[in-house]
Amino acid sequence: MTVEHIAPRMKRVRPSPTAAISDRVRAMSLAGIDVINLGEGELDFDTPENIKQAGIDAIRQGDTKYTAVPGTAALKAAIIAKFDKENGLRYRPEEVIAGSGAKQLIFNALLATVAAGDEVLVPAPYWVSYPDMVALADGQARIIPCSEASGWKLSAADLAAAITPATRWLILNSPNNPTGAVYSVEELKGLAAVLLDAPQVLIMADDIYEHMRHDAQPFATLAQVEPRLHGRTLTVNGLSKGYSMTGWRLGYAGGPAWLIAAMQILQSQSTSNPSSISQAAAVAALTQSAPFLSQWLATLSRRRARVMAMIAEVDGLSAALPPGAFYVFANCQGLLGKQTPEGAVLDSDVAVADYLVQSAHVATLQGSAFGTPGYLRIAYAIGDKRLQEACARIGQACARLR
């Protein structure tokens, strides 16, 4: 067997840049290099004890068998209650589904609905996987650039200009990865007004960072702000970020019954149900109190401040204070054109990220991976001491440039 046996669709897809940087960090670490990873979107906090205990109890009670493909009745009830209580969204059991991470559910939704010639609107900066998922579904990702000056948010005017008869989806991620941008109620109302005039467009609300917000503004999602869009909106969420459960692989979504049914068919022929143990833990996460969250957010706010202070001290870096998620999307264009001590010219954000990992042994992720060259995504969800060391290393490495 040779590369000629690879399906043509694979030529349209690149490896995940976040996975690639994590693999590089692991390889450097195995070589004995002390590298600090600020390129991965994973909280360093442990999964809360009550949630872990629910998983342990499930194992001990023998809840280790197949479940219904879209999730147990208990989990679906917990998802329905969560959407109702926190988001004002009402769903029936046939309108919700659990999967092996929010990522799987997004992919299944696109695969179930996108055909050759269909366009999916993706505001940039975007999560790295969106365009490649669209490509795997035979669609065309139509990128809508958003500017730093606009707070990295899609405007109603730009949305209206981007919609065509071929538009099948709009993907909206708030709080946003990589920028931390959070859409307000008024901003969502503006987008909703445009979408009401485009009935062929489905809406993907990726709310995975819902609980990772640093200000007191209440969270809003599109189907909540404009109920008339409820019937064509898939609201996606999960436990990876708000509950520090990345390894548990449990996501969930609510949407119209016809779409959930199609996603369920895909899931039944691929992964089947998500882990029964993870489902039991998810029930605890969604139904029990979360006193840990305020402490986590306080810690993250402190770490965000440390990164912002480092950026302010480095000639060539700048950034606006991100209101959500746990990333700073730093403008590194002031470093372009500078030379490394070895004489190499930093001619792109890729070169800057490569210089930092080679010289400072700090991994970041280039903005071009998110559709916005000239920036770096700096994840600050690591321990305070390591973050302090990483910031010092970045400052020292940048000071060596000339």
Beta strands, then each sheet from edge to edge (+ up, - down):
strand 1: 36-37
strand 2: 96-99
strand 3: 119-124
strand 4: 140-145
strand 5: 167-173
strand 6: 202-206
strand 7: 233-238
strand 8: 251-254
strand 9: 327-331
strand 10: 362-363
strand 11: 365-366
strand 12: 375-379
sheet 1: 1+ 10+
sheet 2: 2+ 8- 7+ 6+ 5+ 3+ 4+
sheet 3: 9+ 12- 11+
end
